[in-house]
Amino acid sequence: MTTQSSCTAAAAVYPAPARAAAQARGAGPWPLLAVALGFVMAMLDVTVVNVALTHIQTSLHMSLAGLVWVVDGYTLAFAALLLVGGALANRYGARNAYLAGLALFVAASALCGAAPTAAVLVGARLLQGMGAALFMPASLSLLNQAYPEDAARIRVLALWSAIVSVAAATGPLVGGIVVAAAGWRCIFWLNIPIGIVGAIMSLRFLQASPRHTQALNGAGHALAMTGLASVAFALIEGSTYGWTSAPILAAAALGGTSLALFALRERRAAAPIVPRELQDDRRFVAINGVGLFINIGGFGGLFFVSLYLQDALHANAWHTGLALLPLMAMFTIGNLLSGRVSARWSPRVTMLAGLSVAALLSAVLAAGAAHMPYGVFAVLMALANLGCGLAIPAMTVTMMQLGGQHHANIAAAALNANRQVGVLVGVAAMGVALHGLATWPARLEICFSLIAVAYLAAMLIVARSLPAAAGMGSAAR
């Protein structure tokens, strides 16, 4: 599932639907735009870097391992620090955390663009991940605060998800244009004016957020960070070192032990990071599971299909980007439809419908993709992405309603930490399948089967663990 000419483009196409939602629900579009600018900037920065890798490698004389860390160092820092970001937003206010994260991200972007060596670039990417971990949970909390009514929040979060999908879909194309026209450093420098505009809009249109006095629980955060970082390292580097190598086994063991100790401490701590009220709510646990499996299927599928287009169908980078654009656009369409469907039937029904479609069509692709004309393949893949796109805003709405005003920061941080782990697991699972199977027919069958199982698991969690009223009547604590 993250340069900036696309961010401007996304903002430019957004105000019309935003105004429509505002007129319908009595809330202005500006808080949404202020929050979207920051997150879209971060989302674009993830995707555009991929198309600039060969230019970065040549310019800075980087090794292949160094390039991997340019891409994955950001994800590792982001995943490991999300819970810390949520806690800081809770303690110091979501708007303050959002602005601090934005400032750190912009400063790190400037450093990326000016990086004289590979080591400086990788370090700056880690700083970008830290900044994103600060403003990501805060951004959802700020939307929760700016649009307190259920119906308005459903529509706004659907539009927000659509903007993010547009950024992800157009990122590779925009990155290619920017790199060709102005060089790879400009993909980072373009963040500076966008970030400044986002900060000004945030100060102008976002209200100061309440602070919740609670202990930061340093030991708990240290365990969570160690666990998430170790798991992320194992998943990122497993194919490089070998899945049974000593560094990967050690990282997996450290990650598993740290997360187990974190869970034990959370159950016993007087002031847990995740409030016990949420820990004891099976809907909270369920939605985190849904987020994990949705990202396993969605991002694993994106990674796999990108390689399929290039290796099996022999598409170059430009044609691969063009082929992916309509497939990614279906996520955006699903996001936009999700608000209407959820407002009419409920987020639970929307998740069930979307995930059912995604799982069924992925299973059809597993059974027959190897023998399909590309046109049929693309239509089925697009419709599966549409189903996934329907489910994502409904999932986010449900989590934010479960968190309420009091726990929104931590709820958003927990959901996004699980989703980032899902990205890493999905890509790693596809990598294992691709390395272990010699022919593309076998790869298509197994990879689409894994994607179908992930979507089916998310659907079953919704069906079994979320009651019919889930996401619509939760208390705003």
Beta strands, then each sheet from edge to edge (+ up, - down):
end
